[in-house]
Amino acid sequence: MRLAIFTPFIYPFHIDILKVLCNKVEVKIFTCGVYGNYPFKGLLRHAEVLKCIDLAGSKAMGLLGLAKFLHYKPNAVVIFGIESLAGLTIYMVSRLVKAKTLVVVEENNITSLDNHLLSLLQKFKRQVVRLVFKRAPILIAESHASKKYVLEILRVKRDMPIVVRVHGIDTKKYLRLVSMPKIQAKATILMILGLSKDLLSKKWCTFIGEPSYCKGADVLLDAIEILKEMQEIVDKVIFLFPRMELLRDRKDLKERYEQKLRRLASGGLVILYDPIKPDHMPILYRASDIILLPSRFLAYTSSDRSPNVALEALASGNVLIASYAGGIPTIVGDVAVLVRPNDPYALANKLRDLLINEEKYEHLKEKARERAMRELDVRCYVRDLLSYLKLSLVEPSQRA
């Protein structure tokens, strides 16, 4: 089997998948590049970068990029980001050259646009997407929210089943640090970031990823401000927050929350940290006491689809506080603390309870690691992908 993986934007989990597949089949990963503030440019050395252009808010495939993909001559293709124009193009050509296609559904809601022309183009694209979802030989939804999107929001009628399967990560990178004393992990991270050793004695509540509106960065800052009035909390905790562009997706709120962030940082409750290389991320998770994922529920577009932070936090055995939005419930099951999305008071109250009653949540750490090993490891994900593809390569009359 000569396998191609296409993704408009590359993330570490794609490389995890690639590394496992390299030992099993001939495989290449194709991408348009990296996304937003994420420091993943180094990952591009593992991939074939296709020439793509931005068109109507989506990645579109150029002729040179398409020629590079076809030159590889895959007989099986896994497509992430299928609703991008580039993803749809890869799907169409893959079917034309009779390659078996496995389509991954990441979205969980329809995106509303204000521009009438773009809205019209989007409606046309949506019909194409519905047709793809109806006819794709293998359709995998990243979450139950994504499956609901296909069946109930887009109202796609499929004769074939939809498999719900989270993409998985290399859990070993995180599990192997379980025996490292937390104080040692904290000292290592403080050295890497050039921060004061005075922070060693504090509880670390860490926000990882892009501090955007969809990730709930503003909700977290509001919750921290609420907690600032609770003396029994602020004496024992710090909040680690990435030094990246804030609320890139909500320019109207940007200035107000930048001021709030500066106030919290000057008071010492929030510690800004520079983006950390992917190789150092497992140590940051080990050093943290609580991981925060306050993603927003968004009525006008997809909420957080399948955030890697959730998978990585579980594999690290962290207590994860996340919002009940998008693909998060599918990932975490009953091994994380879920709160009402878009609600800083709900987040602040749960944080307060967790910091005061730590023993009540201690059992979640081992359960999180067990779930990660059992259901979220990339090796299990690759095994399932190959089984789906190999089954589809067999003639129906030959299937047992």
N, C-alpha and C positions, 0 to 999 in steps of 0.2 A: 504494500500500500504506500503510495506517495501522497502524503497528507499536507495540506496547506491550512494554516490558521490565519484568518483575517480579523483585525481589530482596528477601528479608526484611530483610537488612542491606546498607547501601550502602558501597562501597569505591571508591577512585580509579579502578580499571580500568573500573567501570561507567560513570563519567563519560567516560572515554576512548572507550568504545564509543558512548556517546550523541553525543559531539561529531562523530565520524566519520559516524554514521548521519544526523545532522541535514542533511548536505549531499546526502543520497541519497533519503530517504523522510520522511514525516511520522512523528514518533516521540515518545513520552513514556516516562519511567522512573518506575515506582511502587515504593515501598519502605515498610517498617514503621519504619525508623530506622537508628540506628548501633549498633555492638556493643561492649560491654566498655570497655576502656581506650582504644580507638582514637580519636584526635583528629580525627574525620571529620565533625563536626556541620556544618561549613561546606559540605559537599557537598550537604546537603539542599536548598539553594536551587536546585539543578538538577533536583529531583525532585518528584513529587507524593507527599506523605506520607499514607499510608492509616492509618486508625485500627485498630490491632491490639491484641490482649490476649495476655498470657502464659498459656498453658494447658498443664499437664503438661509443662513444659520446652520448649514449642514456641510459635511465633507463630501466633495464630489471627486470622482476619479478622472484623472487626466489620461490621455491616450498612451503616453509613455509608461505611466504606472500600470495601466491595464496590460500593455505589451509585456512588461516585466513579470507580471503575475502569470500570464498565459505561457510564457517561455518555460516556466517551471513544470508545466503539464501535470497538474495534480489529478489524481483519480478520486480523491475525497477532500472535502473542504468543510472546515468548521468556521462559522461566521458569527462573530460578536458585532454589536452595533449595527444590526441588520436594518434599522430604520434610518440610518444615514444614507445619503445618495450613493456614497462609495460602497457601503454594504449591500445595497440593492443591486448595484452594478455587478459586484462580485458574484452575487447569487445568480443573476441572469446568465452571466457568461459561464458559470460553473454548470448550470443546467444545460446550456447549449453544447458544452463539450462533454456532456454526459458524466460529469463527476458527481459522486454521491455527496449530498449536502446535508449538513447538520446546522440548523439555525438556532441561535440562542436569543431568547426574548429577555431583554433587560428592562424595558420601559414598563411602567405600571399605571400610566394615565395619558390622556391626550393633552398635548401642549396647545394652549390658546395664544394666538398672536393678534396684536392690535392692527398691524398693517394689512389692509384689505387684499392687496395683491399677493403678499406672502401667505395670507390665510387661504386664498384660493389655490395657490400652488400646493400648500400643505394638504388640503382636502383631496387633491388629485393624488398626491404621494400616499395618502392614507389608504386609498383604494388599492394601490399597488401593494402596499404592506399587507392589507387584508387578504389579497390573493396569495401572497407568499405564505402567510400563516395558514391559509387553507390547504395549500398544495405541498408545502415543504415536507419531504419524506420523513425527516426527524425534527421535531420541534421540542426544545428544552426551555422551560421557563425558569428563570433564576430564583423565583419566589412564588408563593401563593398569590401575592398581589399581581405579579406578572401574568400568571395563568388567568386570574380574574379579568385582567385587562383584555386579554385575547378573547375570552369567551363571553364576557358580560358587557364590557365597554365597547369593544370593536365588533362584538356579536359575530365572531367567526364560527362557522360550522365546519368542523373537521371530522373526517371519517376515521382518522388515525388519532391515537392518544397524544396528550401533552404530558411530558415528563417534568416534574418539578425537581430541580437539582441545582443546589448552590455550587459555584465554580470551584471552591477548594483552594487551599494554599499549602505551602510546604510547612506543615506544623512542626517538623523536627527542628527547624531553626529556632523556634520559640520554646519547645518542650525541653530542649537540651540545657536550657538555662535555669530550670527549676531548682537545681541544687545550689545555684549561686546565691550567697547571702544577699538579701535586699540592700543592706548597707553598702556592700561592695559594688553592686550595680549602680547605686546612687552616686557613689564616689567616682565611678568610671564616667558616668554621664556628666557630672559636674566638671570633670577634667576636660572632657571632649568639648563642652560648651563654654568653658572658661567662667563658670559661675562659682559663687561663694560656698565654701564648705559648711557655712552656717545652716544651709538648707538640708543637711543630712538628717537632722532630728525632726523634720516636718513630715506630715502626710502629704504625698504628692497626688493631686488630682490633675490628670493630664488630658488635654485636648490635642488630638493628632489629626493632621490633614489640613485641607484648605479652610481658612476661617471665613466661610461664605454664608450667605443667608440660607441657602438650602441645607447647609450642614448645621444650622442653628447657632452660629457663632454669637449672634445678637441675643438669643435666648440665654445662652450661657453667661454672657456678660451681665445681663439683667439679674440672673440668679445669684451671681457672685456679689453683686451690689446689695441684694436682699440679705445674703449671709453675712455681709460686712458688719451688720448691726448685732450679730450674735457673738458675743465675746468668747463663749466656750468653744466656738468653732474656729474663729480667726487666729487664736493663739496656737493652734496645732496644725494648721493646713496651709499649703500654698497651691496655687493653680498655675500649671505650666501651659502657656499659650504660644502658638507659633508666631514668629516674627515674619509674617507674610502680608501681602496686600489684604486688607480687611474689607469684607462685604463687596467684593468685586462685582457681584451680581445684583447689588442694590445700591446704586450710586446716591440715591436720595437719602439713605440712612447712614452713609459712609462717615460723614464728618461728625455726626452726633456720637456714633459709637467709637470712633477714633479718640474723641475727647474722653469718653468713659473709660476706654482701655488705658489711656495715659494716666488718668486719675488712679485707677486700680493698681497700675504698675508702680506709680510713684509712692503709693502707700505700702508696697511690698507684698500685697496679697496675690498679685499676678506677677509671674516671672515670664518674661518674653524669652523664647529660645530660638536660635537660628535653625533653619531646616537641617535635618539630620540625614546622612547618607543611608540608603536602604540597608547596608551591612550592619549599621549600628542600631537599627530600629528594634531588634529583639532585646537589646540591653535596656533601651528606654522603657519598653513594656515591663521588663523585669524590675526596673527601678521604681515604677509607678505603683501606687497603692490602689488607685481608682482610675479607670478610663472613662471618659465622658464622650458620649455620642448623641447630642441633643438635636438630631436631625428634624427638620420641619416637615409637617404634613402640608403639601402644596396642592391646592385645588385646581390650579391652572396648568400643571405639568407633572411629570413623574416626581414622586418623593424619592428619597435616597434608595437607590436600586438594590445593590448588593455590596454595601460598604466593606472594604477589606479590613478596616479598623475593627469591626465587630468580630471577624474571623480571627484576626491576630490577637485581639484581647482575650478571646476564649482560649486559644492555644497557649497563651502565656499564663493562664490561670489567674487572670485579673478579675476583680469585681468590676463588671461593666454596668454603667448606668446609661441607658439608651432610650430613645423615644419610640413609641409604638407607631412607626411610620414606614412606608415602603417595604423593602425586603428584609428589614431588621428582625421582625418576629420570626420569620422562617429560619433565619440564621441561628438565632440564639435560643429558640425554644423556651425551656423553663430554667435556663442556667444563667440568666442575667436579670437585672432589675429594669423593668420597662416602666416608663412614665408617660403621662399624657403629653403629646407633642405641642409645640408652640406656647408652652405654659411655663414661664420662669419660676412661678411660685411652686408648681408641682415638682420641678427639678430641685429647687432650693430646699424644700421640705424633705425630699427623699435623701438628698445629700446630708442634710443635718442628721436625719435618723441613722444613716449609715455610719457617719463619723462618730456619733455618740454610742451606737449599739453595734460595734464592729463584729462582735461574736455572732450576732444573729445572721450575718451574711457570710460567715467564714466558709460554710459548706459549699457555697457556689463555686469556689476556686477549683476544687477537685472535680466537681461536676462539669465545669467549663472545659477543663483539660480532657476529660473523658469524651465529651461530645465532639471536641475538635478532632481527637484521634479517630473516633468511630465514624464520624459523618462528614467532616470538613477537610480531610487531608487530600492533597492534590493527587496522590497515587490512587486513591479510591475513585476520584473524579475521572482520571485518565482511563482507568480500567473500564468505567461505565461508558465513556465516550467511545472507546474502541469496540466495546461489545455492541453498542448501537450501530456503529458504522459497519462492522463486519457482518452483522446480521442483515443489514440492508444490502450488502454486496452479494448475498446469497439469493439465488432465484427462489421465488415463493414456493415452487414445487419441491425444493430441496430442504426447506425448513422443517425441523422436527416439530 
